[in-house]
Amino acid sequence: MMFGMKNNLKKMISYYRPFIGTFLLDLFFAFLASLISLVIPLVVRYITTNIHNMSAETAVSQIVILCGILVALVLLQFASNYFITYIGHVMGAKMEYNMRADIFAHYQKLSFSFYDDQKVGQLMSRITSDLFEITELLHHGPENLAISFIKIIGAFIILSRISGYLTLAAFVLLPFMFIYAYIMNRKMKRAFRENRVQIAEINTQIEDNLSGIRVVKSFANEDIENEKFKVGNDGFLKAKRQSYFYMGFYHSGMTAFTMLINVVVILTGGILMARGRVAVADFVTFLLYINVFTDPIRTLIDFAEQFQNGYSGFERFMEILSIEPDIDDRPGARPLENVRGDIVFDDVSFRYKDTAHRVLRHIDLTIKAGSYVALVGSSGGGKTTLCSLIPRFYDVSDGSICIDGRDIRDVTLKSLRNNIGIVQQDVYLFAGTVYDNIRYGRPDATREEVIEAAKLANAHDFITELPNCYDTDIGQRGIKLSGGQKQRLSIARVFLKNPPILIFDEATSSLDNESENIVKESLERLAKNRTTIVIAHRLSTIRNAERILVLTENGIEETGTHDELMARQGIYAQLYQWAK
């Protein structure tokens, strides 16, 4: 849901609150620098009006004093501009820091259903390039407005005291200029917003390509990837061309208006001088002030472009922040403690939010604490989805799931997930060292505890053979390790976590026989005395399960031991025969 502009601006202003002192000083120095720029034409007017009536010595003395004052003002302006440029930009960087922290923290709150519909590159764009433009607006926007305000008002007051006729001539074109600016601004806003979308699309394509670069090269499909990227790049160029089209009209139109103001003033001033109504010194001063007057107009031009860039990024920023997490702690939720591991599915049904088709239908299931249960069925039957409901990666559509008699929606998410360990087929390891990745299971663990977990997972031996043992960098997503090694690290991570409930999601299906046997031994050791649910791809690996559940589109159709289900000659027996 899109936030209205009022709410967006209110939220934008809230980011100034921690830096209000710095912000006010930034505005003060902006005002000061602007006031100093108004002084120089007055000095020129004083010299051209009065110096020719003085003696040579007095005139030189006056000029030296005036230049001394001007040098002091230049130094003061230097200090003001330094504060604006350095301290002001640091303030903007801190605001960007806070915004990035806010959106990253919000990403952590959003559920799997959100990420199911998103592309990583687009999410990255919102936290990188969008935020840079926003902070440029937050820093320079008020500052540019302040500078423009003081220069326009100051110049107007001084100009009106010099000549009312010339002032009227200078301001006669302003209404037309602002109408032109308003029309072009609306067109630029739409164009810049499309730019953001196209940049996000390109980021998505780059992230997708680089993440799958080994697949690309294995199929020798570099040309196809270049062509796919060209389509996105062409879309970006088209959006940029459109935004620059309107920007070109905007800039050239505003520049033409400022030049026309000078032309009108020169025309009016020339006629008034010819008729003796304006002195030459006043006309020269007026022309100097016209340049001071048109300078803030150019600043406003820059601000308009900056505002379109920054505000379109802030709208995208707010789109994310306005998304409420669909899975969160209920009011009054309490921690799940002293878990035994009894799990009960009571008439559970589930469908994804983007489809009316039910993935799970009326599941009734009781898993006793400490038992070892295997879940089998055809691909797409809902095995992984059923297990994903236990840690509330998704919430049930109907029915309820209880652990030790407590509805999992009545306990805190953190305590629920702290009591569940998951070993997946697609192991994800973070960039960093072996030690960091195992310790991720329990960040407060000691090094001795990390090594003990690795030993239990049959990982210690291969880790000690790595160049730097536990301090070896394993590359992005553990690319320097084999599949079996990565799987054993993920098991070590769960050993360190030491949860009472385990879920193995086809944890050995992608491994060779030797690796599978090693990992299988680690899994059996890990599962001892814990409630364990195994999603099986290779049915031969779960023959010794205490209970095997056969899940189909109609629910759990068969349950029993391997021998009981084989004797029944039903769905399980067919699956087992196909798998042999």
N, C-alpha and C positions, 0 to 999 in steps of 0.2 A: 504494500500500500504506500502510495506516494505521500510524503508529508507536504503540507501547504507551504508556500514561501514564508509566511509569517512564522510558522513553527521552525522552519529551517534556519531563518535568520536569528531567532531566539536561541536555538541550540548553538549556532555559530558564535554568537556573542558570549555565550557561557564559557567558551574556551579562553576568553581574555581574563576571567576572574582571578586566576592565580598570579597573573602578571600585571595587575592593574596599575601598580606603581611604575613599572617600566614603561607600560603603554602610555600613561599620562606624561611621563618625561619625554617619550618619543614624540608625542604630539606637541609638547612645549618647544622642543628644539626645532621641529618642523615649522612652527609658527615663527620662531626666532630667525631661522634662516630665510624665511619668506619676507619678514619685515626688513631685514638687512638689504635684500635685493630691491626693496622699494626706495631705499635711501639714495642710491647712486644717481638716478635721474634728477633728484632734488638738488644734489651737489652741482650737477651740470647746469641746472637752471640758475643756481645762485651765482656760479662763475660767469655765465653768459650775460646775466642781468647786471651784476654789480662790479665785476673786476675792472671793466673798461673805464669806470668812473674813478678808480683809485690810482694813487701814484704807483710807480713800478715797484718800489721797495715794499709798500703795504700789500700790493697785489701778490707779490712773491711770497711774503710772509703768510698771507691768508691761504694761498694755495698749498704751501707746505703743511700748515696746520690741518687743512681739510684732508690732505693725502694721508697724514698721520692717523687721523680719525678713521679714514677709509681702510688703512692697513689693519688697525685694531679690529674693525668690523669684519674684515676678511678672515682674520685669525679666529674670531668668535664664530663666524659662519663655518670655518673649517672644523672647529670642535663640534658644532651642532651637526654637521653632515657626517662626521665620524661616528657620533653617537647613533644617529639614524641608521647608518649603514652597518655598523658592527653590532651594537647592543640590540638594535631593532631586529636584525636578522637572527641573532641568537634567540631572541624572544620568539620569533616565528618558528625556528627550529624546535624549540621546546614545546610549542603548541602542536607542531607536527608530531613530535614524540608522544604527546598525550593522546592525540587522535589515533595514531597507529596502535598505541596500547589499547585504546578503547575498542577498535574494530577487531584487533587480534583476539582480545578477551571474548568479544562477542562471537567470533568464529568458534571458539572453544565450547560455547554454550549450545550451539546449534546441533541438531540431531542428524542421524544418518539420512533421513528423508530429505533434508535440505541439500546435503552434498550429493545425493542421488541425481539432483536436477542441475548441478552446477559444474562449471569447468574451472579447473585449478588456475589456468592462466588469467581468466577474468577476475577471479578472487584476488589474485596477486596484483593485478592492475589497480584494483580499488585501494590497495594498501601501500602502493608505491607511487606511480606517476600521478594518480588523482590527488593524493595528499600533498604532493609538492606544489601543485598549482593552487590548492586551497590555502596553504600557508603563505604563499606569495601574496594572495589576496588579503589574508588576515593581517599581514604585516604592512604591506604597501598601500592597501586600500584606504584605511582611515588617514594615514599619513598624506597620501596624495590628495584626498579630499580637503584635509586641513590646509595644505599648501595652496591648493586652488582657491579655497574660500578666502584666505587672508590676502592673497594677491589680487583676486578679483575685487573684493570689497575695498581693499586699500587703494588699488589703482582707480576704482570708481570715485572714491572720495576725493583723491588728489586731482583726477581729471576734471571732475565737476567744478572744483575750485579754480582750475585754470580757465576753462571755457565750457559753458553749458552747451553751446552749439556743437562744438567738436565732440563732446561726450554723447550727445544725442545721435550724432552721426556714427559714432563708434558702436553704439548699442542697437542701432536700428535693425541690423541683420540677425541679432541673437535669437529672436523667436523662431525664425526660419531655420537657423542652424540646429536648435534643439529639437524641432519637429523632425528634421532630417535624421538627427542622431537617434531619436526614439524609434523611428521606423527601421533603420538599419540594425539597431541593437537587437530587436526582436528576431530578425532574420539570422543574425550572428549567433544568438543563443541556441537556436535549433541546430545550426550547423556545427557548433562546438560540441553539443551533446552527442551528435552522431559521430564526431571524431573520437569521443571517449569510447563509444561502443566498438568502433573499428580497431582502436588501439588494444582493447581488451581481447578482441577476436584474434589479433596477431599474436598477442602474448600467449593465448591458448594454443595456437598452432605451434609456436616455438616450443612451449613446454611439452606438448604432446610428442613432437618430433624428437627432441633431445632425450626425453625419457625412454623413448622406444628406438633409439638410434641403432641398437644392435639388431633389432628386427628389420629395420630399414635396410641395413647393409647385408643382412643374411639373404634378403630377397632381391638385392641389387635394385631397390626401388627409389634411389635418390632422385631420379628424374620425375617420378610421380610426386614425391614430396615437394620438390621444387615447384611443380605445377600447382599443387594444392596451396602452397604458400603464396604463389603468384596471384591466385584468386583473392586471397585475403589481403594481400598487399595492394592489389588493384582497387579493392573496396576502400582501403585506407586512403589511397591517393585520390580517389573520387570524392571522398568526404572532405579531405584536406583542400582539394581544388574548389569545392563549393564554399567552404568557410573562408578561403582566401579571396574568392570572388566577392563575397559580401564585405570582407575586411578591406579589400581594395577600394570598393565604392565608399566605404566609411571613411578611410584615411584620406583618400584623394578629395572627397567632398568636404571634409572638415578643414583640410589644408586650403582648399579653394575659398571657403568661407572666411578663414583668417586673413587670406590675401585680399579678399574683397573688402574686409573691414579697413585694411590699410589704404586701399584705393579710395574708398569713400572718405576717409579722414584726410588724405592728401588733397582730394578734390575740394572738400569743404574748407579745409585749412587754407588752400591757395586762394579761393574766392574771398574768404574772410580777411586774409592778409592784404589782398588787393584793395579791399574796401576799408582797411585800417581798423578792423575790429579785433584782430589778434596780433600780438607782438611776435617778432621773429623768435625771440628766446622762448616764449610760451609754446610756439608751434614746434620747435625742436624738442622741447621737454615732452610735449604731448606725444610726439612720434616715438620717443624713447619709452614712454609709458605704455604705448600701444603694444610694443614688443613684450613688456612685462605683463600686459593684459592677455596677449595671445599665448604666452608661455603656459599659464595654468589651463588654458583651453586644450593645449596639446597634452597636458598632464591628464585632463579629463578623458581625452581620447584614449590614452594608455590605460586609464582606469576602466573605461568601458570594456576594452578588450580583455583586460585582466579579470574583470568581474565575470565576464562570460566564461572564461577559462576556469576560474576558481569555483564559481557557483555551480556550473554543470558538474564539476567533480564532487562538490559538496552534496548535490542532490543524489548522486550515486552512492556516496558515503552514507547518507541518511537512509537510503533504501535498504541497506544492509542492517543498520542499527534498528530500523523500525520492524524488522522481522522478529517476532516473538518466538523463543524456543518452544517447540511443541511438546518437548519432554523436559520436565523440570520438577523440582521438589514441590509436592503439595503443601499447602499451609498445615503446619503441625506435624510434618513428616519427622520421624525419629530415626536415629541410627540403627542399623541392623548389627546386633552384637551376639557373641557366643553362638555362632552359627553351627548347627549340626549338619544341615544339608538336605533336609526333607523338601522335595519340590512337588507341587501339585498344580496341574493344569485343570481348570474347571470350566468346561464348555467354551474353550478358547477358539475364537475365529479371528482372522486377520486379513486385511486387504491393504494394498498400497494406496496412498492418497490420490494417485492419478488414474486409478482404474476401479471399476465396480467389481471386477473379478476377484473372488476370494482365493487367497493363496492357501489359507488354512481354514478348515471347516470343523467346528464343534469338537475340538480336541479335548478329551478327558484322559489324564495321565497322572499317575502317582509314581514318583521315584524316591525310594527310601534312602535315608542318609547312609553314605558309605557304599552304595551299590554301584555296579559297573554296567551301564546300559548302552547298547549300540543302536544307532538310528540308520536305517537303510531305506532305499527307494530309488526310483528312477530320477534322472537329472531333471531339475525344475519342480520337484515334488514338494518343496518347502522345508527341507531338512535344515538348511542353514538359517532360514527365516525363523523357524521354530526356536532354534537355539539363540537367535538374536533377540528374541522377546524376553529371555530370562534376565539379562543385564539391562533391559530396557533400552536397547539401541533403537527399537521401535516399540510403540505401545500397542497392546491388543486392541482390536476393533470391538470385540465383544468378549465377555467372560472375564476371568481373572487368573493370575498366577501367584501362588503363595510359596514362600520359603519359611519353613518352620512355623507354619500357620499364619504368617503375616503377609498381607497383600503387598507385593513389591512396590506398588504405587504409594504406599503409606510409609515407606522408609526412604531415607535420603539416598540420592543417586550415588554419591561418593562412597558411602558405606556399602551399598549394594554391590558396586563394581569392585570394591576392594576385596570382597569375599568370593569373587569369581575369577578364575584364571582361564585364558583362552589361548590355545595353540592352533594357528590357522595353516592352511595349505600354502597360501601366499604370504610368506614371512616378510615383515617389514622391519628392516634395521635402519637406524638413523646414521647419518654421516658422523663419524667419530671413531672412537676406539672400541675394542672388544669389551673392555672394562665398563665404559660408559653405557653400552647397550645392555649388558647384563644387569647393571645397577639400576637401570630404568625400572626394573620390577619393584624395587624398593629403594628410593633415593637416599634414605638414611642408613643403608647397610654399610658395614665395614668391608675392607678389602678381603679379610679372611672369610667373611660370609659370602662374598661374591665368588671367591675361589671354590668354596665348598659347594655352592650351587652348580658351578661348572663341572665339578667332579661328579655330582649326582646325575648330571645330564650327559655324561660321557663326552664332555667337551674339553676337559682340562688338558688331555694329552695333545690334541691337535693345536690348542692355543699356545702351549709351551714351545711348539715347533715354529710358530710365527716369528717374524724378524724381531719384534719388540714384545713378544708374549702378550700379556693382557693390555699393553699400551699400544698395540698395533692399530694403525688406522685402516679401517675395512672398506673405505670408499663409499660413494653414494649408494644407498640401499644395499650395502654389503656386497658390492659387485666383485670384490677380491676373494670372496669365499665361495665354496661349492654349495649346492643346495642342501646337502646333508649337514654341512657345518653351520649354515645359517639356521637350519631347523633346530639344531642342538643348542645354539645360542638363545633362540626363542624359548626353548624348554627350560634352560637355565634361568632365564628371566622369570618364568612362572614358578620355578622351584624357590627362587629368592622371595617372591611375593608370598608363597606358602598359603594359598587360599583353600577353603574347605570344599569348594565346588569347582570342577574342571569341565571344560568343553574342548574336545579335540575335533576340529573341523577338517576332516580329510588330511590329517597332518602328515601322512606318509605317501600320499597318492602320486606325488611327482618325483619320488626318489628311486634310485636304482636299488637292486636287491640288497647289496652290502650296506648301503646307507640306511635302508629301511630297517634292517635288522638291528643296527646300532640305535637308531632313533626309537624303534619299537621297545627296546629294552629300557630306554630312558623314560618313555611314556608310561610303561607298566610300573616302574619304580615311582614315578610321580603320582600315579593314580592310586597307589596303596592307601587305604583308609580314608579316601575322599569320595564324595559323590561325583561320579564321572559319566559324562555323556560323550559318546564317540560317534561322529558322523563318518561312516565307512564308505570308501570307494572300492577298495579291494576287500571283498567279503571274507577272504581267507584270513585277514588280520583280526577278525572279531569272533572267531569260532568259539573262543573261551569266554565270551561275555555272559554275565549272569542272565541278562535278558536282552533280546533283540526285538526292536520295534520296526515294523514295515509301514512306512508312511506313503500314502498316495493322495491324489486329489480329493478322495472321499474321506480322508482322515487316517487314523491308525487302523489298518485292516488286519494285521496279524501281530501277535506277540508271543514270545516264548524263547527257549534256548535254541541253539543251532540244530541239535538233533531233533527237537520237537517240531521245528518248522520244516525241516527236510522231510520228516515223516508225513507231514500234512500235505506235501506236494502242491503247495499253493504258490503265491507270488514270490515268496522268498526263495523257494526251491528253483523257480524259473530264473530269478536273478543270479542265483549261485551257479547254475549251469551255464548261463551266458558268460559269466565272468571267468569261468575256468579256461 
